[in-house]
Amino acid sequence: MSRYITDDTFSNISFAEAGFETCEFENCLFKDADFSGADLSECSFTDCSFQNCDLSNVRLKQTTLNNARFTDCKMLGIVFADCTPFLLSFSFNGCNLSYSSFYKLKIHNTSFTNSNLQETDFTSADITGASFDGSNLAGAMFDNTLLEKADLRTAIGFSINPETNRINRAKFSADGLQGLLHKYNIEVE
């Protein structure tokens, strides 16, 4: 049976060294914590905030992330597809999510603000209504991705094939047209 922890703050802790037991966290704040490489499998984080944390390469098998907020976090190589899909919701502001995977996830209205998403995998994901405000999507993989109503007006570096992705009512800036037309080998000036 897992422990239940609510309304607590964890600062300057290295869970990478100390290890991590299966817990349920609600309305907790993790600040300047090092989770790198930790196994967070079967843990639950509801209404929790992570600020300036290193979560690179954490394992999330059957982990619940319900309204989790990540700010200025390093989150390299995370397989979010391993999370429990029920009530899965999160937001990212100023995070580095490079080499992470959202493969086949249904994450409507997710906010990726001023984040680095280089080489991130969105293959077969449903990211309807997502916002990529000020984010770098260089090398991000979009294939059979549902991007309807997504906002990419201020995103940079993306390459999205309109023939293999659903982009109905998605928003792009005139500067972003090159990211939609790259496969046709034409120049947009």
N, C-alpha and C positions, 0 to 999 in steps of 0.2 A: 504494500500500500504506500502511495506517495504522500509526502508532506504537503501541506497547504500553507502558503505564505502570502499575506496580503499587506498592502500599504507599507512596504518596506523599501529602503534605499540601500544599494550595494555600490560602494565606491572604491576605486583603486584596488580591486581584487583580481587575482589571477586564478581563474577557474581552470586554465590550461594546466597549471601545476598542481592545484589542490584537488582537481577532479570535480565531478558534478553528479549529484545524486538526482534521481527522478523526483521532480517536485511539480506542484501546481502553483504558479505565480499569478496574482491578480493585483493590478494597479501598483506595480513595483517599478522602481527606477534603477537602471544599471548605468553607472557613470564611470568612464575611464576604466572599464573592466576588460580583462584579456580572456577571451573564450577560445582563442585560436586552437584549432584541432580538437576541441572538446566534443564529447558525445552528449548531445542534448536530446537524444532519442526518448520518446514517450513523455517528455516534459510538456507542460502547458503554460503558455504566456498569454494572458488575457488583459487587455488595456495596459500593457507594459510599455515603457520607454527605454530605449537604449541610446545613450549619448556618448560619443567619442569612444566607442568600444571596438575591439578587434575580434571579429567573429569569423575570420578566415578559416575555411575548410572545416567548419563545424559539421557534425552529422545530425540530421534532422529526421530520422526514421520515426514516423508516426508522431511527430511533434505538432502541437497545436499552437498556431500563431493567430490569435483573434484580436484584431485592432492593435497590432504591435507597431510602434513608431520607432524608426531608426534615424538618427541624426548624426552626421559626421562620423559614420562608422566605416571601418575597413571590413569588407565582406567578400573576399575573393574566393571563387571556386565553390560556392554553396549550391547544393542541389535542393532547391525549394520544392521540387517535384516529389520529394520524399515525405513532405509534411502531410498531416491529416488534411484532406481537402474540405472537410466540414467546417464552416464558419471561417475559412482562411481569409484573412484580410490584414494588410500591412501598408505602410507608407515609408518612403525613403527621401531624405533631404540631405544633400551633400555627401552621399555615400559612394564608396567605390565597390561596385558589384561586378567587376570584370570577371569573366570566365565562370559566372554563375549560370544556373539553369532553372528556367520556369517552364520546362517542357510539359505540354499537355495540361497546364493548370488553367483553371477558370478563376481569374482575378480581376473582375470588373472594377472600373473606377480607381485603380491603383495609381497613386501619385509617385512619380519618380522625378524629383526636383533637384536640379543642379547636381546630378549624379553621373558617375562614370560607369557606363554599361558596355564597355568594349568587350567584344567576343562573347557576349551573353546570349544564351539560347532561349528564344521565344517560339521555337518550333511547335506547331499544333496547339499553341496556347490561345485562350480566349481572353484578350485584354481589352474588351469593349470599354470605351469611355476612359481609358488610361490617359494620364497626362505625363509627358516627357519634357516638362518645362526646363530649358537650359541644360539638358543632359546630352552626353556624348555617347552615340550608338555605333561608333566605328567598329565594323566587323561583327556587329550583332546579327544573329541568325533569325530571319523571319521566313518561315515556309509553312504554308497551310495555317497561317496565324489569322485570327479574327481580330482586326484592328478597327472595327466599326466605331465611329464617334471618338476615336482616339485623337489626342491633340499633340501633334509633332511640330507645331509652328516654330518653336524656338529650339528644337532638338538639332543636333549636328551629327554629321558622319554616317547617317543611316543609309542603307541600300535595301529598298523594299520592292519586290517584283509585284506589280498590281495583278498579274495574271495568276499568281500562285498564293495570293493572300487576299482576304476580304477587307477592303478599305472604304466601304460605303460610308459617306458622311464624316470620314476622318478629316482632320484639319492639318494643312501644310502651308508653309509660307512659300512665296515665289522663289526664295533662295533654296528651298528644299526640293524643288522640282527635279534637280539633278539626281537626288536619291531615289526618285521614282522612275527615272528614264535611263538609268545607267546601262541596262541590258540592251538598249537599242543603239548604243554607241553613237549618240548624237551629242552635239555641243549646245548647251543652253547658256546664252549670254545675257 
